[in-house]
Amino acid sequence: MKTAVVTDSTAYIPQETRDRLNIHMVPLSVVIGNDTFREEIDIDATEFYDKIRNDKVLPKTSQPPIGVFVETFERLAKEYDAVISIHLSSGISGTLDGAVQAGDMVDGIEVNTFDSEVSSMVQGFYAIRAAEMANAGAGPTEIMQELHMMKKTMRAYFMVDNLEHLHRGGRLNGLERVIGSVLQVKPILHFDNKVIVPYEKIRTRKKAMKRMVELLQADAKQHEKLQATIIHANREQEAIAWKTELEALLPNVQFTISYFGPVIGTHLGEGSMGLGWGK
């Protein structure tokens, strides 16, 4: 059985990696003023942050139309027997539901959907592993089993410079916004039961990043080898410096650098930093 791997743009998997592993990407979009941009296609992260930096009105985000999923699955049905479609958490987006509905509408191919329950490059870890397995000849049942096993060790934590983006985007309640703004708290956030919630309240950016490292260190002690990603919102130099520091500290962890692109960046804001990992 020949299996294709699909994910959405919020995995932020580099184009070179998608091409090499034959990962098919369906884009989400951002709406800035009267203009709609498909992320990773019409606009990249740098362009996005430059466009919105001084805007008082936050961009809007939109999930892929079901028709785009239908077209993707129908095209893949000409060459593949099955699809593994991996998406950002269903608790913050209807993208997964769109893939499920589209799968029911397409004949001639078995569509398997997977809720990563996270987003950004941690979501990308799932797609990359699935593609590596599919390219080696694994079938959809084996791949889905591996993805569910991976979920047991996957972690993702992030901090934002300004809670206003999450609040205005409906991803954080008003009380948390007030607490953060009054006390100048830099909360560490994570996904719990598929939604974004505070993990710990930290007073400074430096301490928040240090705490994320402590959480990674605790897990690194339990495993011979981990993969980890540093995720930044237009803070590439800071991410590079952090990677150098962490590689020296944790030799059994393989680090990469990724980014919060336009859709996730809309909700987190420029300056956010994240750390995700798993086996």
Phi, psi and omega in degrees: 000128181266125188242132176260155177241129179238141169218177178256172187295338183287357171285339179051045174280129181306145180306318181299319180290318178299318180294316183295321183263359180061047175269128181267133186243132175251122187276143162273172184230157170242143178248116180245110186065239179259007185251137178250132182235129172279121183292149183072356178238301182269340184208140176255178187296316181298314178300319181298309182295325177296321183292322190259357190306319183253010179282139176275338180259125179291146172297164173252157178239153179217143180282164180296141173300147179303326180300328178292320175295317179301313179299319180296311181294321178295321178295317180292331181298339179287340185235336186241159177265334185213160177229138166253116184247112191249127188223166179296163187309132179291348179281346180238356182204151176269012183301315180300317179300322178298319178294320178298312181297318180296321179300326179287342184265349186252131177262156172088005178208140179272117182256120177248123181254147182227125177271110181292337182064011175220206174200185179059206191293341174294320170301320179298326178305318180297314182295320180295314179298317180300317181293320178300318180291317180297318180294336178272000176101004179291148179268172185298324180296314180296319181294315180297322177299318180295319180298319179291328175293318179301324184300335181294334183248355183286133178225149177210123178231148179207159178231148180242150177283333185215119181288350185300322181298314180295320181294310183292334177276002178078016182260359180209139185282165187299324181299316180296324179295316181296315180302315182295318184285323182288317185265001183057038181282142172250082187293145168275129181247158174204174175268128176225124183053040172079000180238162181275124180221157176295139175262309175213151176262121182241146188278333184227159178300314181300317180291325179295317179293322178297321181293322177298322178295320178299320179295320177294317180302317181300318179288323182297332178290339184267352185227145179293325183210139176226156168252141182220155178226136173264126186241129184231154175252085180063040177228054188299315182296321177296320180294319179297316179295320180295319179300315179300317179296315184287327178296324178288327183282325188230080184293342180270008179245129177266117186258144169231167176244133176227194186210159170269111181281190188305314185292308180289325178297330176302322185270335181262324181092155179299142179096350179293151178225143180224160177219121180230152182199169177174179179277000000 
